[in-house]
Amino acid sequence: MRLSAGPALALLLAVPSYGPLSYPATKTVDASDTYFGTTYKDPYRWLENLRDKDVEAWFKAQSELADRVLARIPGRDTLLKEWLELDRLNPATFRSISYENGRVFYKKTLGGENVGKLYYREGWDGAERLLFDPAKYRPGVTTNVQSVAPSFDGRFVALGLNSGGAGFSEIRVLDVGNGTLLPESIYPSLGPEGWTPDNKSFLYDAGDVTDIKSLDVNLNRKTRLHILGSEVARDIDFFSSERNPELGIAPRELPEARIYESCPGYVFEKLVTMQSEMRMFYAAVPDARSATIKWGSLCQPSDNLVQRLVFHGDYVYAETHSDAPRYKVVRTSLKHPDWTNAETVVPQGQDPIDYITGSKDFLLVVYSNGIRGRIVRMDYATGNSAEINLPAPGIVGVSCPDPHSNRCIVTLTSWLSPTVTYDLDAGTGAIAKSIFNTDVSYPGFDNLAVDEVEVPANDGAMVPLSIIHAKGIPMDGSNSCLLEGYGAYGSSISPSFSVRQSIALRGVVVAFAHTRGGGEKGEAWHKAGFKATKPNTWRDFISCAEYLVSKGYTSPGKLAGLGGSAGGILISRAITERPDLFAAAVCEVGDANAMRLEFRPMGPFSIPEFGTVKDPVECRALYEMDGVQHVQRGVRYPAVLCVGGWNDDRVPAWQPGKFAAALQNATASGKPVLMKVNYDSGHGTEEKFVMFKDLAGQYAFLLWQTGHRDFQPILDRANER
C-alpha cells in the first residue's frame, strides 16, 4: 500500500528502517537516443523542459517534500546558527583589489555581512570610503557586486550586478567623484571586460539572445564597445564571429577583451572555453574603433598555454605544459610571437606551477603541490630567480594591482588557519602584514588536526587525501565521515579555511579526495581523469573511501560522499558503482546526466573536457560518466539528497533532478532520495545566509543518515495530525 506524504514522513522520522516516502508522481516517457548502433533510453527526458508547467510543479512538489524532511532534522538550525556566529568573527575579506591612477578599489565583506560592498582609498594608506552599497540598489532585492572594472584614470567603475545567484549581470557605471550611477544600463551581460586608454569607453560581453533561459544564450557571444553617454542600442560590435568570420570563431567560444596597463598599445581578445589551453588574438589599440581591425594570432590551443599571460616590454610570458607536465614558463616576442621556439625562462620544477603574475620589474611564479604553495620571483632584466621566504606554510595567492610598482598582495591559508593577507615588496622580497589583514582565532579549532596522506588507487596511482578531524578521535569506525571530491577541468581542491569545518568538533571526520581530473599533480593528473580516462576520477574517490574505512576513520554505515557541479559525475558514479560503500550522498548542482551535458545552455563549453555524443569513443566515455544511465532497479542505494539552483545557467536543475527521479523509482533500500530546489540561488551564491542555510541542510541530512547523535529526528506525533 502506498502511504500518503504525512504518515510516510512520520514513519521515515520515527524508525531507523527508513520507511518509504510518498514521492511526487514521476511519469516516464518513451524517449531514447541511438548513437553508433546503441540505443540509450531516457525516460525522464521530459524533466529537461523547466518552463513546462508540469515540470515546474514536479520540482516544486519535490522541493516542498525535501524542505519538510530537512526541517525535521534536529541540529540543522543549530548548525546554521553556529556557522553564522563563527562567520561574525571573520575578519573582513577583500576581493577585486585594483589600483588605478592613485586610487585603490576593492570589494570588502565584513564578518557576518550577507554580501560585500565596494570601497576605495586615495592611495594605499588613504582613508577608506564606501563607494557602492548593493543593499541600497534595489530595495527588497539582494544584489551582489559580481564584477568590478575601474577606468585607467580612476574616475569611473563599471559594475556587474546580479541577484538570485544568476550568472548574468546588469552593467552600471559609477562616477567615483560624486558616487552616482550614470544613466546607462546594459543587461544581460557576463560583465564588463575593460576600459579603453582614453577612459571614455569600455568593452563588455553581450549577445543577441536576451532570454537567459534559452539554450542559445551562451552561444555566439560578442565583445561590444560602449561609449559613455551614448545609446546602448548603438554600441559597436567590436569582436565576434559575425564581425570577424575570417577568424573561425566557434559558437561556444566566448570572446573576452582586455587592455592591460602593462601593455597599453594592444587590445587582446581571449576566446574562453572550458578547455585549459588558450586561444587569443590581438590588435593595435589605435585601430580599435576603425571600420576594420587587423587581428593577429597571439596563441592557439596547440601552443599548450594555460592560465594567464604576463606582458613586460616587448615580451609575453606564459605557462605551458609542452614537454612539461608540471608546467614551465616561456617567453616570446609580442611583435612576432613564436611559441614553438619560445625561450624557457623558468624550467619545470618538482612542484607544479599554479600560475604566474607580474609586477613592474619581476615575474612572480606561484607553485603548489596541492597542499603547500611557494613563490619564486624572477627579475625581468637579469633572469635571476629567488624564492620568497613566506612567514607560514599554506596555499598561496598573489596579485599585483599596480603594474607600475613592485607592491603586491599575498594571501596564505590552510585547512585550519584563516586567511592572512600580506604586503609583498617584489623588489626586495620583504613581506609584512597588510593593511587589508585582521588576525582572528576561532574557538575550539586548535583541537583539530589534519592528516595528509596518499592512497593507492586501483591501478597503483597515489591519490592525495586530506583528512580533518578532532584530536584523539576513536579509530574504530564509529565516526561519521563526509568525503568530498571534484576532479575536473584541472582544478584543484586547495586547502582553504572555512567555518563549516567546525563540524569536525562534533567528532565528524571531514575529508577531501584529490582525484585525477583535478590539477593537484599537474597536467598529467588532469588528463588522467579526462574523457575516456574519466573513470579514474570516481574510482580514486572510491579508493579514498575504502582507505578511510580500512584505517578506522569511519565505516560504510557512517560514510557520506559529496560532489558538486562537475563533481556530480564523481558522486553519481561512485554511488552507482559502489552503493554498498556509502550510507548517504549529496549531489549539489551536479552533472549527473553526462550524456545530456552538451544539450544544456553551457553544454557546448564542456565538450573539450568530457566529450560529445557525436564521436563514437567520446560517446561511450560519456555513457560511463552518466549516473542516471547507471541507476538499476532493485539496488539498495544510499540515501541521496540532490540539490539544484533554479537560476543556475551552468548546471540546470534537471541534471540532478533526473538523477533523483531515477533513484526514487529504482532504489530498494528504503532510504530517502530527496530533490531540493533553491529558488533564490543559481550555481551557488554570494549571499551568506542562503549559502549557509543550504549547506546546513545538506550536512544535517548526511549526518542524520550516518547516525550522528546530534541529528537524529524525534517523532512528535501531535505535529503529524
Number of C-alpha atoms within 10 A of each C-alpha: 3 9 14 11 15 16 16 18 23 21 18 21 20 17 12 12 12 18 20 20 25 17 21 17 11 14 11 14 12 10 12 13 13 10 14 13 8 9 10 14 14 19 16 21 16 18 23 18 12 18 10 12 10 13 17 14 13 19 23 17 18 22 22 16 22 22 16 12 20 21 16 19 20 18 22 25 17 13 21 21 16 16 23 21 14 19 19 13 16 23 20 17 18 18 14 16 18 20 25 19 14 15 20 22 28 22 24 21 18 17 18 18 17 17 22 26 20 21 18 23 18 16 15 14 9 12 9 14 12 14 22 21 15 19 16 11 13 9 9 8 13 19 22 25 21 23 20 24 21 26 21 21 15 20 16 21 23 25 23 26 24 25 22 24 26 23 22 20 24 19 25 19 23 20 15 16 10 9 12 12 17 14 10 14 13 19 18 22 22 24 28 31 22 25 26 20 18 10 17 13 17 25 27 26 25 26 21 13 16 14 11 17 17 13 15 19 19 27 21 20 26 26 22 24 26 23 16 15 11 11 11 15 8 11 13 15 18 22 23 25 17 14 13 16 11 9 13 10 17 14 15 21 22 25 27 24 27 20 21 19 15 17 18 13 13 19 21 22 23 18 19 17 20 18 16 18 19 22 23 19 19 21 18 15 17 12 14 16 12 10 7 11 18 12 19 16 15 22 19 15 13 12 17 19 25 20 13 14 16 19 20 18 10 11 17 18 25 26 26 25 21 16 10 17 19 26 28 22 22 19 22 19 16 18 11 12 17 15 21 10 10 15 14 16 17 19 12 18 13 11 19 24 28 25 20 23 20 27 27 18 18 23 22 26 23 22 23 24 20 22 20 18 22 22 22 19 25 22 17 18 8 8 12 12 17 12 14 17 12 19 11 12 14 24 23 24 18 22 19 23 20 22 20 13 15 20 17 22 22 21 20 23 22 21 21 21 19 20 26 20 24 22 20 24 16 26 16 10 15 13 19 14 17 16 11 15 17 14 11 12 13 15 9 11 16 13 12 19 16 16 11 14 12 16 21 14 19 12 9 8 14 17 21 22 23 22 21 23 25 22 14 10 14 13 14 13 19 22 24 29 34 28 25 24 28 29 33 26 22 25 17 25 20 23 19 16 14 17 18 19 19 23 19 22 17 15 20 24 23 23 23 23 26 30 34 36 31 27 27 28 25 26 24 19 23 26 21 20 25 25 23 19 16 25 21 23 30 28 21 30 30 27 20 28 29 18 18 24 22 14 12 14 25 27 24 21 21 26 30 31 29 26 24 25 22 23 24 31 30 36 30 32 27 26 26 21 16 13 18 14 22 24 26 29 30 28 31 29 32 32 32 34 25 28 27 19 26 17 12 22 21 22 20 20 24 19 19 15 21 27 25 24 23 10 12 14 14 18 21 20 23 25 18 20 29 25 30 28 21 18 21 16 14 12 15 17 29 28 26 29 23 29 26 29 27 23 25 23 24 22 28 25 30 28 28 32 30 24 27 24 26 22 27 25 16 16 20 16 16 17 23 27 28 28 29 30 27 22 15 18 22 24 24 22 20 19 20 16 18 17 17 17 17 19 17 23 24 24 22 25 29 28 27 23 26 27 18 19 13 15 20 21 19 13 16 12 10 6 8 10 8
